[in-house]
C-alpha cells in the first residue's frame, strides 16, 4: 500500500495509535501526524524528533488536541 493509503488509515483510526506503527518517513509528515493527533493527543509521542523540536508544529498540535502537550 502506498504511504497515501497509510495516511488515510491513521486519519480513520479511532484511537490514533496507528502512528506508533508508521514508517519513519510518515512520522515526519506534518499532515499525517496531525491527523493522528486529532484522534489522540498522545500520538505526538510517536512523531519524529524533528517535528517534536519544531515550535510551530507543536503549537499546531496543541490546537488540534490539547492533550498533545
C-alpha positions, 0 to 999 in steps of 0.5 A: 500500500502506498504511504497515501493509503497509510495516511488515510488509515491513521486519519480513520483510526479511532484511537490514533495509535496507528502512528506508533506503527508508521514508517519513519518517513510518515512520522515526519509528515506534518499532515499525517501526524496531525491527523493522528493527533486529532484522534489522540493527543498522545500520538505526538509521542510517536512523531519524529524528533524533528517535528517534536523540536519544531515550535510551530508544529507543536503549537499546531498540535496543541490546537488540534488536541490539547492533550498533545502537550 
